[in-house]
Amino acid sequence: MSEQKERMLRGELYRDNDPVLVAERRHCQQLVDRFNATRSGEDEARQQILTELLGGIGAGSWIMPRFQCDFGYLIRMGDNSFINYDAILMDCAPITIGNDVSIGPRAQLLTSLHPIEDHEQRRQRWETAAPIIIGDNAWLGGGVIVCPGVTIGANTVVGAGSVVTRDLPERVLAVGNPCRVIRDL
């Protein structure tokens, strides 16, 4: 394992152009390309690819193409969860999706962070990442963006188009940009 990959997995600054990370992203992209090239009704082929691609996928869970991710092995889905069309999961840190989660079309789960204050670090391709956790039975509407380091509690509903910049508790309805709690459920 390269030093940069170890730094990435520890949540420290790392260089994304590290040859090991580039090779892993390339391998992931080959699997994603195969997945996205499947045809309607090729459910068994899709499931086999997802099993190879992801760090874990529970019974009864599925993802609709088009799907994009960086590494795949840092994504874990529980049982009976669903990710709709055109999802982007930037998994430079772990993404944990609980059981019975529904994620609407064109959702984005983004773990990557780039230096804000130090433009030289950005120019030199340094970045960090922070994990995302989606609790059991959560529902994310279409076009939801979840930012790095966010946890969404169990049984929480996030309205379409929301940008989730901070943690959301269990059993709430939250909407907007930035996303905020509207009411308890």
C-alpha positions as CSV (number, residue, x, y, z in Angstrom):
1,M,0.0,0.0,0.0
2,S,1.4,3.4,-0.9
3,E,1.9,6.2,1.6
4,Q,-0.7,8.4,-0.2
5,K,-3.3,5.6,0.0
6,E,-2.6,5.1,3.7
7,R,-2.9,8.9,4.2
8,M,-6.2,8.9,2.3
9,L,-7.6,6.0,4.4
10,R,-6.6,7.8,7.6
11,G,-8.4,11.0,6.5
12,E,-5.1,13.0,6.2
13,L,-3.9,15.2,3.3
14,Y,-2.9,13.0,0.4
15,R,-2.0,13.5,-3.3
16,D,-4.8,12.1,-5.5
17,N,-2.3,11.6,-8.4
18,D,-0.5,8.8,-6.5
19,P,0.1,5.9,-9.0
20,V,-1.5,3.4,-6.7
21,L,-4.6,5.5,-6.3
22,V,-4.7,6.3,-10.1
23,A,-4.5,2.5,-10.8
24,E,-7.3,1.8,-8.3
25,R,-9.6,4.5,-9.8
26,R,-8.9,3.1,-13.3
27,H,-9.8,-0.4,-12.1
28,C,-13.0,0.9,-10.5
29,Q,-13.9,2.8,-13.7
30,Q,-13.6,-0.4,-15.7
31,L,-16.1,-2.1,-13.4
32,V,-18.4,1.0,-13.5
33,D,-18.2,1.1,-17.3
34,R,-19.2,-2.6,-17.4
35,F,-22.1,-2.0,-15.0
36,N,-23.3,1.0,-16.9
37,A,-23.2,-0.9,-20.2
38,T,-25.6,-3.6,-18.9
39,R,-29.0,-3.7,-20.5
40,S,-32.4,-3.7,-19.0
41,G,-33.2,-7.1,-17.5
42,E,-29.5,-8.0,-16.9
43,D,-30.1,-7.9,-13.1
44,E,-27.8,-10.9,-12.4
45,A,-24.9,-9.4,-14.3
46,R,-25.4,-6.0,-12.5
47,Q,-25.4,-7.7,-9.2
48,Q,-22.2,-9.6,-9.9
49,I,-20.4,-6.4,-10.9
50,L,-21.7,-4.6,-7.8
51,T,-20.5,-7.5,-5.6
52,E,-17.0,-7.2,-7.2
53,L,-17.0,-3.3,-7.1
54,L,-18.4,-2.4,-3.7
55,G,-17.0,-3.1,-0.2
56,G,-20.4,-4.7,0.6
57,I,-23.9,-4.8,-0.7
58,G,-26.7,-6.3,1.3
59,A,-29.4,-8.7,0.3
60,G,-32.1,-7.1,-1.9
61,S,-30.1,-3.9,-2.5
62,W,-29.6,-2.6,-6.0
63,I,-28.3,0.4,-8.0
64,M,-29.6,1.7,-11.3
65,P,-27.2,2.8,-14.0
66,R,-25.7,5.3,-14.7
67,F,-23.6,5.0,-11.6
68,Q,-20.2,6.6,-10.8
69,C,-17.7,6.2,-8.0
70,D,-14.0,6.6,-7.4
71,F,-12.9,3.4,-5.7
72,G,-16.0,1.3,-4.9
73,Y,-14.5,-0.7,-2.1
74,L,-15.1,2.1,0.4
75,I,-18.9,1.9,-0.3
76,R,-21.1,-0.4,1.9
77,M,-24.8,-0.8,1.4
78,G,-27.1,-2.6,3.9
79,D,-30.0,-4.8,3.0
80,N,-32.9,-3.7,0.8
81,S,-31.4,-0.3,-0.1
82,F,-31.8,1.4,-3.5
83,I,-29.9,4.0,-5.4
84,N,-31.7,5.5,-8.4
85,Y,-30.3,6.7,-11.8
86,D,-27.2,8.9,-12.3
87,A,-25.8,8.7,-8.7
88,I,-22.3,9.9,-8.0
89,L,-20.6,8.5,-4.9
90,M,-17.1,10.0,-4.5
91,D,-15.7,7.5,-2.1
92,C,-12.3,8.7,-1.1
93,A,-13.5,8.0,2.4
94,P,-16.0,5.4,3.6
95,I,-19.6,5.8,2.5
96,T,-22.0,3.7,4.7
97,I,-25.6,3.3,3.5
98,G,-27.8,1.5,6.0
99,N,-30.7,-0.9,5.5
100,D,-33.9,0.1,3.7
101,V,-32.4,3.4,2.4
102,S,-33.8,5.0,-0.7
103,I,-31.7,7.5,-2.7
104,G,-33.3,9.4,-5.5
105,P,-32.0,10.1,-9.0
106,R,-28.9,12.2,-9.5
107,A,-28.0,12.2,-5.9
108,Q,-24.4,13.0,-5.0
109,L,-22.5,11.7,-1.9
110,L,-19.2,13.6,-1.9
111,T,-16.5,12.7,0.6
112,S,-13.6,14.7,-1.0
113,L,-12.4,17.9,0.5
114,H,-9.8,20.3,-1.0
115,P,-7.7,22.8,1.0
116,I,-9.6,26.1,1.3
117,E,-7.0,28.5,2.7
118,D,-3.9,27.2,0.9
119,H,-4.3,27.5,-2.9
120,E,-0.8,26.1,-3.4
121,Q,-1.9,22.8,-1.8
122,R,-4.9,22.7,-4.2
123,R,-2.6,23.4,-7.2
124,Q,-0.3,20.5,-6.1
125,R,-3.4,18.2,-5.9
126,W,-3.5,17.7,-2.2
127,E,-6.9,16.8,-0.7
128,T,-8.6,15.0,2.2
129,A,-11.8,13.1,2.6
130,A,-14.4,12.6,5.4
131,P,-16.8,9.7,5.7
132,I,-20.6,9.9,5.0
133,I,-23.1,7.7,6.9
134,I,-26.7,7.3,5.9
135,G,-28.9,5.7,8.6
136,D,-31.4,2.9,8.2
137,N,-34.7,3.7,6.4
138,A,-33.5,7.2,5.4
139,W,-34.9,8.7,2.1
140,L,-32.9,11.1,0.0
141,G,-34.9,12.8,-2.7
142,G,-33.7,13.4,-6.2
143,G,-30.7,15.7,-6.7
144,V,-29.7,15.7,-3.0
145,I,-26.0,16.5,-2.4
146,V,-24.4,15.2,0.8
147,C,-21.2,16.9,1.7
148,P,-18.1,15.4,3.3
149,G,-18.3,14.2,6.9
150,V,-22.1,14.2,7.1
151,T,-24.2,11.7,9.0
152,I,-27.9,11.4,8.2
153,G,-29.9,9.8,11.0
154,A,-32.2,6.8,10.7
155,N,-35.7,7.4,9.4
156,T,-34.8,10.9,8.2
157,V,-36.2,12.3,4.9
158,V,-34.2,14.8,2.9
159,G,-36.2,16.8,0.3
160,A,-35.2,16.9,-3.3
161,G,-32.5,19.3,-4.3
162,S,-31.2,19.7,-0.8
163,V,-27.5,20.3,0.0
164,V,-26.7,18.6,3.3
165,T,-23.7,20.4,4.8
166,R,-24.0,19.1,8.4
167,D,-25.3,16.1,10.3
168,L,-29.1,15.5,10.5
169,P,-30.7,13.7,13.5
170,E,-33.0,10.7,13.3
171,R,-36.7,11.0,12.3
172,V,-36.8,14.5,10.8
173,L,-37.8,16.1,7.5
174,A,-35.0,18.4,6.2
175,V,-34.9,20.5,3.1
176,G,-33.1,23.4,1.4
177,N,-29.7,24.8,0.6
178,P,-28.2,24.6,3.1
179,C,-30.4,21.8,4.3
180,R,-32.2,22.4,7.6
181,V,-34.7,20.5,9.7
182,I,-38.3,21.5,9.1
183,R,-40.0,19.2,11.5
184,D,-39.8,15.9,13.4
185,L,-41.3,12.8,11.9
